[in-house]
Amino acid sequence: RPALGRLLNAADDGPAAAGAAVLTHRFWSTTLNSDPGVIGKTIRLGPGTATVVGVLEPSLPYPAETQIIANVVTSPHHLGATMVANRSHRMTELFGRLAPGVTLEAARAELTALHEAMMREHPEAYATSAHVQLRITTLRDQIASPARTILLVLLAAAAVVFVIACSNVANLILARSVRREGELALRAALGAGHGALRRTLLAESLVLCGAGAVLGLVLADPLVTAIARYASRFSIRALDATVDHSVLLLGAGLAMVAAVLLAYVPRLPSSTATAGFRLASGSARLTPGTNRRLRVFATTQIACSFVLLAGAGMLVVALTALQTANTGYDMRQVLAIDVPPAATGVGGASAMTFFQEAIRRIEGLPGVQGVAAGMIVPWRDSSSGLKWPFAVEGYKPADGEDNPIGRLRVVSPRFFAVLGVPLLAGRDFTDADRGGSEPVAIASQSVAQRLFPNGDALNRRVWWTDPLFAKAQPCRIVGVVADVDDENVVQAPSMTIYEPTWQMRYATRLFVRAAGDPYTLVPVVTRTLRDISAEQAVERLATLEDVRAQVLAPERLNAFVFTGFAGTALLIAVVGIAGVLAFSVSARTREFGVRLAVGCTPRELLTRVLMEGAQIAATGIVAGAVGGYLLARIAGSYFETARMPGVLPVLGAATVLMGAAVVASLVPAARASRVDVMQALSSE
């Protein structure tokens, strides 16, 4: 719905309509400072203009980075003959609202029937080798699907931390119930029933869990705000993460569930008067059953912490591998610049004149070692990459095989030198490779090796077999370059055909190799481009190293958040082990006094308590390893990306937990070794 003005309507459709645009609320409020008079103003979009007719209400647009929504007349590309009449040019998504009472399955069946009819009527555009498929999904799934897996993982991690916290509090309540055993026994002896005693424990648990929930909610708001601000550098959708009423309800619900569960942790004393008075007159005793439950809760904390630590280690190892992977590019001191079609309508041959002049002038600037043009920035523009079936002279697919699929990349002369991609055979493009000259191409190493293992790919003709290239002429392969992957940070060989910018008459990116810091060239390069065309847009200037860091930002954020969960779990588990051992030592003071009296040394007591802590940790690690393996197997059946952590994360998690357990045991162990024999024996 519009917050100002109106939305696009039927009058804005078609090639004869006037340009009209609707602004997203975020763009209007941030870039335009919530200008109330924006309706009716004219903005420039590419080669044309549009009148602002509305501002959307605060909401999340699709795609999330959308700032301006304009009608089709503002896009000459979409009005061109290729888009309007050529069925092979598929670059448009369709959105529809289901009629009342119609299910998605019914709509999918209807659209599938229409699609099959189109394929029968136009076999030339929908060849089997084109693998044209119809994909119908809800907008909610389309938006949420990329993040669903990691959100479920983080939700599971939060649940594990909740279990650890409950286990820790259960230990505290269990230890406190041992010290209150006499009080509870006396109440039972005086006539209090089990129901009354359990209600007392429930009330105490509600107070404890309620206080924890309130404190957690108080801390949640600033923590979520801080994390959202950090994550907003990578996705504006992160700013929409807030602590709302649903979080309040969930926190209250979890607090009540935890309170009920914790109220049933302690065992109630016998209601007989004799037993009750006997317990009330005695001191606290740590029975074997209570000791076992204390250890079970502590072991649970260690097991859950192990799962989280191993998972965090896996994410950190994967992130490190991505950050240090060999991309095939020499990214040092290379500046990437988006140079979209000029607002003055420069295109075709005029655009090539602009890029040629831009390269000539920038190459003459001090501190510049090389300049080249291209069509995409590696990794950042991965969704803009084009893949088409192609054929090569002298290569015939085997029976039943389709033509190979390759990436089309358009680059200028010296592109490979600027980005550090080795030329393995033949020559690079030159300024002579322009319109009117022989069509040429450069093949990637994977093309040469897969199609011509004998190494004779040079001088063969290559052409695209998709109907979209029906008028394109075959190109002679004049060079072979090393494989690079501009869609994935971890390099995977992919067949790529490069064609020269001056022949294809297409370029939207500039790459500048600097002698020093590339960012020092940003002002002078921007000024140079604006001198050539005053209204030329110059956007997203960044080094390739920073581009890679930005692309890996989601993985970095996931590792950061998951490591935070693991660190919290580790802290709780360490406190839990320390608490269990401290209570055990205090409850066994007489036992330790007797041991010292009969000849046991303080060092032996110290070792004994340390071994108890290590035993709890070892049992928890084994249980966590088994449980984590089963969880990973189950997750793998639902998520293709789920995988087992490697040896390094597992060993690292085990080492950290074992070391933390020993450290947590030091204070209780030292206390046990300093027990005064006479005081311990006389205390009874």
Residue pairs with C-beta under 8 A, 6 or more apart in sequence:
1 7
1 56
1 57
2 22
2 54
2 55
2 56
2 57
3 25
3 55
3 56
3 57
3 58
4 28
4 36
4 38
4 39
4 54
4 55
5 22
5 39
5 52
5 53
5 54
5 55
6 53
6 54
7 22
7 53
7 54
8 20
8 22
8 53
8 54
8 69
8 71
11 17
12 18
12 20
12 53
12 71
12 73
13 71
13 72
14 72
14 73
15 72
15 73
15 79
16 73
17 71
17 73
18 51
18 73
19 45
19 48
19 49
19 50
19 51
19 70
19 71
19 73
19 74
20 50
20 51
20 53
20 70
20 71
21 43
21 45
21 50
21 51
21 52
21 53
21 68
21 69
21 70
21 71
21 74
22 52
22 53
22 54
22 55
22 56
22 68
22 69
22 70
23 32
23 38
23 52
23 54
23 55
23 56
23 67
23 68
23 69
24 55
24 56
24 61
24 66
24 67
24 68
24 69
25 55
25 56
25 57
25 58
25 59
26 58
26 67
26 236
27 67
27 68
28 34
28 35
28 38
28 55
31 67
32 38
38 52
38 55
39 52
39 53
39 54
39 55
40 51
40 52
41 51
41 52
42 49
42 50
42 51
42 52
43 49
43 50
43 51
43 52
43 68
44 343
44 535
45 68
45 70
45 74
46 74
46 75
46 76
46 340
46 341
46 343
46 345
47 76
47 341
47 342
47 343
47 344
47 345
47 346
47 347
48 73
48 74
48 76
48 345
50 70
50 71
50 74
56 69
60 143
60 237
60 240
61 69
62 139
62 142
62 143
64 143
64 235
64 236
64 237
65 236
72 78
72 79
73 79
77 83
78 92
82 89
82 468
83 89
83 91
83 92
86 125
86 467
86 468
87 122
87 125
87 126
87 467
88 125
88 130
88 466
88 467
88 468
89 468
90 132
95 139
96 107
98 104
98 107
104 136
104 138
107 136
108 136
111 134
111 136
112 134
112 136
115 134
118 126
119 126
119 132
124 467
125 467
126 132
127 467
128 402
129 389
129 402
129 403
129 465
130 389
130 466
137 145
144 151
149 639
149 641
149 642
150 554
150 558
153 311
153 562
154 558
154 561
154 562
154 565
157 308
157 311
157 562
157 565
157 566
158 565
160 304
160 307
160 308
160 565
160 569
161 304
161 308
161 565
161 568
161 569
161 572
162 254
162 258
163 300
163 304
164 300
164 301
164 304
164 305
164 569
164 572
164 573
164 576
165 258
165 572
166 258
166 261
166 262
167 297
167 298
167 300
167 301
167 304
167 576
168 297
168 301
168 572
168 573
168 575
168 576
168 579
169 208
169 209
169 212
169 258
169 262
170 261
170 262
170 265
170 297
171 294
171 297
171 298
171 576
171 579
171 580
172 579
173 201
173 205
173 208
173 262
173 265
173 266
174 265
174 266
174 290
174 293
174 294
174 297
175 294
175 579
175 580
175 583
177 184
177 201
177 265
177 266
177 267
178 284
178 285
178 286
178 290
178 583
178 587
179 284
181 269
181 279
181 284
181 285
182 279
182 280
182 281
182 282
182 284
183 280
184 197
184 266
184 268
184 269
185 269
185 270
185 275
185 276
185 277
185 278
185 279
185 280
186 276
186 277
186 279
186 280
187 196
187 197
188 197
188 268
188 269
188 270
188 271
188 276
189 271
189 272
189 273
189 275
189 276
189 277
189 280
190 276
193 271
194 268
194 271
197 268
198 263
198 264
198 268
201 263
201 264
201 266
202 259
202 260
202 263
204 263
205 258
205 259
205 260
205 262
205 263
206 255
206 256
206 259
208 259
208 262
209 255
209 256
209 258
209 259
209 262
210 255
210 259
212 255
213 251
213 252
213 254
213 255
216 251
217 243
217 247
217 248
217 251
220 243
220 247
220 251
221 243
224 241
224 242
224 243
227 238
227 241
227 561
228 238
228 239
228 241
228 242
229 238
229 239
230 238
230 557
230 560
231 238
231 241
231 557
232 238
232 239
233 553
234 550
234 553
234 554
234 557
235 553
235 554
265 293
267 289
267 290
269 275
269 276
269 279
270 276
270 279
283 683
283 684
284 587
285 587
286 583
286 584
286 587
286 588
291 584
294 580
294 583
294 584
295 580
295 616
297 576
297 580
298 573
298 576
298 577
298 580
298 616
298 620
299 616
299 619
299 620
299 623
300 620
300 623
301 569
301 572
301 573
301 576
301 577
301 620
302 573
302 577
302 616
302 617
302 619
302 620
302 621
302 623
302 624
302 657
302 661
303 620
303 621
303 623
303 624
303 627
304 569
304 573
304 624
305 566
305 569
305 570
305 572
305 573
305 620
305 624
305 657
306 620
306 621
306 624
306 625
306 628
306 653
306 654
306 657
307 624
307 627
307 628
307 631
308 562
308 565
308 566
308 569
308 570
309 566
309 569
309 570
309 649
309 652
309 653
309 656
309 657
310 624
310 628
310 645
310 649
310 650
310 652
310 653
311 562
311 566
311 628
311 645
311 649
312 559
312 562
312 563
312 565
312 566
312 649
313 645
313 648
313 649
313 650
313 652
313 653
314 645
314 646
314 649
315 555
315 558
315 559
315 562
315 563
316 559
316 563
316 649
317 645
317 646
317 648
317 649
318 555
318 559
319 552
319 555
319 556
319 559
321 490
322 489
322 490
322 552
322 555
323 548
323 549
323 552
325 489
325 490
325 491
326 491
327 378
327 484
327 485
327 489
327 491
327 548
328 421
328 482
328 483
328 484
328 485
328 491
329 378
329 419
329 420
329 421
329 484
329 544
330 419
330 420
331 420
331 543
331 544
331 545
331 548
332 545
333 369
333 513
333 514
333 515
333 516
333 517
333 518
333 543
334 418
334 419
334 420
334 511
334 512
334 513
334 514
334 518
334 543
334 544
335 511
335 512
335 513
335 514
335 518
335 519
335 521
335 522
335 525
335 541
335 542
335 543
336 377
336 378
336 380
336 509
336 510
336 511
336 540
336 541
336 542
336 543
336 544
336 547
337 509
337 510
337 511
337 512
337 525
337 538
337 539
337 540
337 541
338 377
338 508
338 509
338 537
338 538
338 539
338 540
338 541
339 355
339 358
339 507
339 508
339 509
339 510
339 529
339 536
339 537
339 538
339 539
340 508
340 537
340 539
341 347
341 351
341 508
342 351
342 354
342 533
342 535
342 536
342 537
343 535
343 536
343 537
344 533
344 535
344 536
346 354
346 533
346 536
348 505
349 435
349 505
351 505
351 506
351 507
352 434
352 501
352 502
352 505
352 507
354 532
354 533
354 536
355 373
355 412
355 501
355 507
355 510
356 431
356 502
357 532
358 371
358 510
358 528
358 529
358 532
359 371
359 372
359 373
359 412
359 510
361 528
361 531
361 532
362 368
362 371
362 510
362 512
362 525
362 528
363 370
363 371
365 521
365 524
365 525
365 528
367 514
367 515
367 516
367 520
367 521
368 512
368 513
368 514
368 515
368 521
369 513
369 514
369 515
370 414
370 417
370 418
370 512
370 513
371 414
371 418
371 510
371 511
371 512
371 513
372 411
372 412
372 413
372 414
372 415
372 417
372 418
372 419
372 510
372 511
373 411
373 412
373 415
373 501
373 507
373 509
373 510
373 511
374 409
374 410
374 411
374 412
374 415
374 501
374 507
374 508
374 509
374 510
374 511
375 384
375 409
375 410
375 411
375 506
375 507
375 508
375 509
376 382
376 384
376 385
376 409
376 486
376 508
376 509
377 509
377 540
377 544
377 547
378 419
378 484
378 486
378 544
378 547
379 486
379 487
379 488
379 489
379 547
379 548
379 551
380 540
380 547
380 550
380 551
381 486
381 509
382 486
382 487
382 488
385 407
385 409
385 486
385 487
386 407
386 408
387 405
387 406
387 407
387 408
388 405
388 406
388 408
388 464
388 465
388 466
388 468
388 469
389 402
389 403
389 404
389 405
389 406
389 464
389 465
389 466
390 403
390 404
390 405
390 406
390 462
390 463
390 464
390 465
390 497
391 403
391 462
391 463
391 465
392 447
392 451
392 452
392 457
392 460
392 461
392 462
392 477
393 460
393 461
393 462
393 474
394 452
394 460
395 451
395 452
397 403
397 404
403 465
404 447
404 450
404 451
404 495
405 495
406 447
406 494
406 495
406 496
406 497
407 487
407 494
407 495
407 496
407 497
408 464
408 496
408 497
408 499
409 486
409 496
409 497
409 498
409 499
410 498
410 499
410 500
410 501
410 504
410 506
410 507
411 429
411 498
411 499
411 500
411 501
412 429
412 500
412 501
412 502
412 507
413 428
413 429
413 430
413 431
413 433
413 500
414 428
415 421
415 429
415 498
415 511
416 422
416 423
416 428
416 481
417 428
418 511
418 512
418 513
419 484
419 511
419 544
421 481
421 482
421 484
422 481
422 482
423 479
423 480
423 481
424 445
424 448
424 480
424 481
424 482
425 448
425 455
425 457
425 458
425 479
425 480
426 442
426 458
426 477
426 478
426 479
426 480
427 478
427 479
428 442
428 479
429 440
429 442
429 478
429 479
429 498
429 500
429 501
431 502
433 440
433 500
433 502
433 503
434 500
434 502
434 503
435 502
435 503
435 505
437 503
438 476
439 473
439 474
439 475
439 476
439 499
439 503
440 475
440 476
440 477
440 478
440 499
440 500
440 503
441 462
441 475
441 476
441 477
441 478
441 497
441 498
441 499
442 477
442 478
442 479
442 480
442 481
442 497
442 498
443 457
443 462
443 477
443 479
443 480
443 481
443 495
443 496
443 497
443 498
444 480
444 481
444 482
444 483
444 484
444 493
444 494
444 495
444 496
444 497
444 498
445 480
445 481
445 482
445 483
445 493
446 483
446 493
446 494
446 495
446 496
447 457
447 480
447 495
447 496
447 497
448 455
448 457
448 480
450 495
451 457
452 460
457 477
457 480
458 477
458 478
458 479
458 480
459 476
459 477
459 478
460 476
460 477
461 474
461 475
461 476
461 477
462 474
462 475
462 476
462 477
462 497
463 469
463 472
463 473
463 474
463 475
464 472
475 497
475 499
481 498
483 491
483 493
483 494
483 496
484 491
484 496
485 491
485 492
485 493
485 494
487 494
489 548
489 551
489 552
501 507
510 525
512 518
512 521
512 525
514 520
514 521
518 543
519 541
519 543
522 541
525 538
525 541
526 538
526 541
529 536
529 538
530 536
530 538
542 550
549 556
570 656
570 657
570 660
573 620
573 657
573 660
574 660
574 661
574 663
574 664
575 664
577 613
577 616
577 617
577 660
577 661
577 664
577 665
578 664
578 665
578 667
578 668
580 616
581 609
581 612
581 613
581 664
581 665
581 668
581 669
582 667
582 668
582 671
584 609
584 612
584 668
585 592
585 609
585 668
585 669
585 671
585 672
588 672
589 675
589 680
589 683
590 680
590 681
590 683
590 684
592 605
592 672
592 675
592 680
593 675
593 676
593 677
593 678
593 679
593 680
593 681
594 680
594 681
595 605
596 602
596 605
596 675
596 677
596 680
597 677
597 681
602 673
602 674
603 673
605 669
605 672
605 673
605 675
606 669
606 670
606 672
606 673
607 669
608 669
608 672
609 665
609 668
609 669
609 672
609 673
610 662
610 665
610 666
610 669
612 665
613 661
613 662
613 664
613 665
613 668
613 669
614 658
614 661
614 662
614 665
616 661
617 657
617 658
617 660
617 661
617 662
618 658
620 657
621 653
621 654
621 657
621 658
625 650
625 654
628 645
629 644
632 642
632 643
632 644
632 645
635 642
636 642
636 643
